[in-house]
């Protein structure tokens, strides 16, 4: 099994956009879907785990009073910091999850295509941290590539299965694209329409 820290450093060493976030319509569409599925127009505090070089971060920043972006790769943090440098309400930090999970509570946690790089033991530790990391208005959005991830223990289906089995929050929705899975969990058990008095 690969060491995730070295894996990402090797990826970013020669390419600041190893997944083609800048030019693939696939990536742009996936970002738009993730953003559209969020239940609230704006959040007080947002945590993005696995921010890469800051493409999704830039859009999350438009809907956050405070945004903390974390990634295990020093190279990714460098590129994300450059992209987000003019946004004073955004912090970009190098952190390895679950070892360096932030202590504060968040209104939104975004986990984008990163949890299958954990071991099963790390995933369960990560899930335990998530259980105590949301405010009373909090939600979690989790998105993962459905296809094979070479040389790592987990895949998208396993990650989302363990999250569904273990998270104590209301499972708000699932989206199953042929290429990716998205799940959202919310602390509030009511639908958005019910919260807004529409039903």
N, C-alpha and C positions, 0 to 999 in steps of 0.2 A: 504493500500500500504506500502511496506517495506521501511525503511530508508536504502539507498544504502550503506552509510558509514559503518553502523553497520553490514549490511548483509555481506560485504566483510571481515570485521575484524573477524567475526565469522567463515567464511569459511577458512581463512588462519590460524586461531588460532591453529588448530590441524593438519593442512595439508598444506605443502608448495607447493603442486601441486594439487589443488582440481579438476582441469579439466583433469588431466592426460596428460599434455603436454609432459612429459618425455617418455611415453611408448605407447600412442595410435597412430597407423598409420594414423587414421583419422586426428589427429591434425597435424602430420608431412606433410601429403598430402595437407591440407588446407594452411599451411604456404608456401609450395612450389608453390602452385597456386597463392597465393597473390603476392609473390615475382616475379613470372614469368609475371604477368599481368602489373606490373609497366612499364611505358613507357620509362624510362630512366635507363641507367646502373648505374648512380651515381648521388647523389644529394648533394648540398652544405649544406643545412640545413633541418633537418627532425624532425618532432614532432610525437611521438607515444602516442596516448591518450588511456589509459587503458593498460599499459604495462604488468600488472600481474607480474609474477616472471621472466620476461626477456627472454623467449624463442624466440619470434619473434624479440625482440630487438637485440639479438646477431646477427641475420642475417641482419637486417636493418643496423647495425653498419658497416657491410662490404661494404655497398653502400652509406655511408654518410660521409661527411667531419665533420659535427657536428650533433649529435643526442641528442634530449631531450626526455626522457621517463618520463611520468607522470602517476600516479595512485592515487586513493583516499585512498587506504589501506596502513597503515604503515607497516603491515606485508609483503604485496606484495613488497613494496619499499625495505624493508630489503633484501628479497631474490633476487630481481632484482639487487640490488647494489652489492651483493656478486657475482652474475654471471658475471657482467659487470665491475668488479672493476679494471681489467687490461687494460681497453680501455679508454685512456685519453681523447678521443674526445666525450665521452658519459657522459651525466648528467642524474641522476635519482632523481626525486623530487616528494614529496607527494603534490598533488594538486587536489582539487575537481572542476570538470567542471560542469557548466559554471562559477562558482563563481571566480575561480582562473585561468582563461584562460591566457596563456602567451601573452605578448604584441608584440613580434617580428613577422616578416613575415617568412614563410617557403616555401621551394621548394616542400616539400612533407608533407602531414598530413595523418597519418594512424589512422583510427578509427576502432578498432577491437573488436566487440562483447561487446560494452559498452553503446551505445546510448539508448538502450531500458531499461536501468536502470534509465533513466531520466523521469521526468514528462513531459507532453506535453508542459507546459510553459517553462520548462528548455530546452527542445529540441529546441524550437523556439529561445530562447536566444542564445543557442549554435550555431545554424545555422547563426544567425546574426553575431556572432563572426567569424565564418568561412569565411564569405563573405569578411572580411577585413584582412585575415591572410595569403594570398598566395602572393608570388612574381609573376612577369610577366611570369616566367617559371613554376609556381606552379601546383600541382595536389593534389587531395584528393582520397584516397582509403578507402572505407567503406565496412566492412565485418561483417555479422551477422548471427547467428544461426536461422534457419527458424522455429524451433519448439517452443512449448509453454514455456514462461518464467513465472513461477508462482509468483503471488503476486506483479507484477509490472504493470504499466498502459499501456505500449507500447509493441509491438512486432516488429520483423524484417520488416515485410511488411509495417507497419505504419511508422517506422523510414525512410525507403528508399523512401516511397511515399512522405513524407514531404520534404526530401532532394531534390528529383527530382522536386518538385513543387517550391522550394524556392531558391536553389542555383543558382547564376547567371552565372555559368561557363558552358563550353561545356560538355555535358554528353558523355564521350568517349566510355564506354562499360558497359554492364551488363553480369554477369555470374550467372545462376540460377542452382545451384546444388540442388539435392533433400534435402540436409541438411543445406545449407547456401546460402546466397545471397552476391554477390560482385558487387559494382558499383564504377566506376572511373569517376571523373570530372577533366577537365584540363582548365587552363586559355587560352592556345593556342588552337585555334579551328581547326587546321590542323591535319590530321592523321600523325602518325609517319613516314610512307613511304613518305608522301608529305614533311614533315619537312626535311627529309634527301635527298630530290631531286630524289627519285626513281620513282616518277610519276609526 
